[in-house]
Every structure is written in C-alpha cells, then in structure tokens.
Amino acid sequence: MNELMDLLNNICTDIRQRNMERSNTSIPQSHEFFEHISRKYRLVPFAIPKLIKILVDSHKIFQFKVVEADRNERIRRIDGFVVTEGNVVKSLFEFYSEELVKEYSHEFARRQPLDKILRECTPKINDYNNTPLGKAANIVINLMSCQSILERNIMEYGSKWQESRLRVEVEKCDPIDSFQKKAGEDARSSLKKAGSVQAARPGENLAADSSHYNDIKKYVSKHSVEKSLLVYGVELYTRVCFRDNQYALIQKLVEDGIIADPGDLRAIKSLIQKERINSDTKPKLQEYALAINDLEKAVNQKLNLG
C-alpha cells in the first residue's frame, strides 16, 4: 500500500483509539494532538493540517471547533477530531453531555437538564470561549451535528466510499517525503506547534532560521499561492513575504479576496505593526514605508476600519 495511505490510516487509528476512551481527552485536540503525531511519525508540523484535511475530505474523520481564536486575548483556535463512526459519535455524545451538565452545575451552582443548558448557552457560546463550560458545550453541539450528518449522508460515510475517496486524495497529493522530517533534521528547524479547517502556527524565529526559511521559499516557488497558504497558513506565508519586502503581493491577495478571513487580516495587521517597530533598527524598511501603508489601508478596508 502507498506509504502516505499507511500514514493517514495510522493517524486515523490514533484518533479512534482516543475516541474509545472515556475521559476529558477522548477527543484529540489540535494543540496537543499535532505535537503527538509530529513526534510519533516524524512529521513536519506545518504540514500536519494538510494531512488532517485529507482525512476530513475522505470522510474518515470529523473536525470541529472547540475553542475560537481570539487574538486580543492571545487565544489560539483549537479543533477536535472524531472518527466518522456512528457508535463512536453516540458514545462520545453521551459522555460529553454528562460533562456539560457537570460544568454547568459547577459554574452556576444549579443543575439543569441538557436541553435547557444548550438553549441557554448556544446563543452566547462566545461568552464562554476557552472555558471548561464553553469547550464542553462546543463539543456537545458539534457531536450533535456529526450525528445529523451521518444520518443524512450515510452512504458517503461507508468504508467503500471512504477508501475510494482517500485513494483519490492521495493520488493528487505530494509524496510522503514532503510531510516528514529529513534524516538528521534539527527539530528546531520545524515549527513547534500547528493551527483549524483552517492552518499552522508560524515560528517566532523564522528570520533567524535560514534553513526553514529556504525550505518554505522552495515550496512556495513550486506551488500556487492558494496551496502555499493552505500548507503554511496566512501568518507564516506573510512573514516570509515580509522578509523579502513583498508587501505589494500580500496587498494584492487581500484586495483580491484570496486572504479574507478576519482573523488572518488581523494577523497581517499585527505583523505590519511589528514591521514599523523594526524600522527603527532596520533603516531599509523605511524605503518600503509607502508599500506598508498601502497594505495596511487595504487590510483596514477589508476589516471595515476605514
């Protein structure tokens, strides 16, 4: 069997094994699971979201939001992963429903039935973001959605359909070498953590890590902007472009709507602010002041900030 296919099936098995447990870690979450499989399979962290996307597109797993990103509070998005098996989803729903009832009782010092808790919490779920109550509520709400999807589209979640689609996804994918660290590669040259439907976390010391930077540049030169953004995420891609003073390129991607997510736009805005701070110690940046201003204006317009 194809080595990449083996890897994907192994990751799916890892998720299933966790799903079969009965604990608060029964649903693997991106902030810890990506680190785990990176070590276990010697994966390049920033490529892990692409592997997860293949499993999602092949209907092997569900991926859903547990914690929403909040840059003001320095909170990263966290996604959860569940295999697309009805009995597993049902069992997890029962377990996390009990957990939600417990968390609600602990938070408000009163006990309520599950349906009433959901009616109360769902409209203001963002108020509980990144809290035990909010995480439990998001998980329960999403598991209900997973159950509904399986009931409505049962034929697309059978093993025959899944394996056929997985083969299609693998055939059009890069070889396994593009996902795994090279022999002898220093772990510091890879990102330490990865990000949801959506990307990986950028390395803070990218500018100092020439090896990692060159690897990214090489990949970007061979693939489309859309594919590069999918693999590396908007923030890391922007860092690479900023290092080469390609502010106009990012501006075009913003204006053309290729980069449109508000969270990504705010990340670019934050990087622009850092560029301005760095201009005090890097006089060359002052030559690009107009380009930086034009980019910030484009970002602000998309964010409706004027």
Secondary structure as UniProt FT lines:
FT   HELIX           3..19
FT   TURN            24..25
FT   HELIX           30..41
FT   HELIX           45..47
FT   HELIX           48..57
FT   TURN            58..59
FT   STRAND          61..67
FT   TURN            71..74
FT   STRAND          78..83
FT   HELIX           86..108
FT   HELIX           114..121
FT   HELIX           122..128
FT   TURN            129..130
FT   HELIX           132..152
FT   HELIX           154..157
FT   HELIX           159..171
FT   HELIX           176..178
FT   TURN            183..184
FT   HELIX           187..189
FT   TURN            204..205
FT   HELIX           206..208
FT   HELIX           210..222
FT   HELIX           225..232
FT   HELIX           234..243
FT   TURN            244..245
FT   HELIX           247..255
FT   TURN            256..257
FT   HELIX           262..278
FT   TURN            279..281
FT   HELIX           283..288
FT   HELIX           289..302
FT   TURN            303..304
//
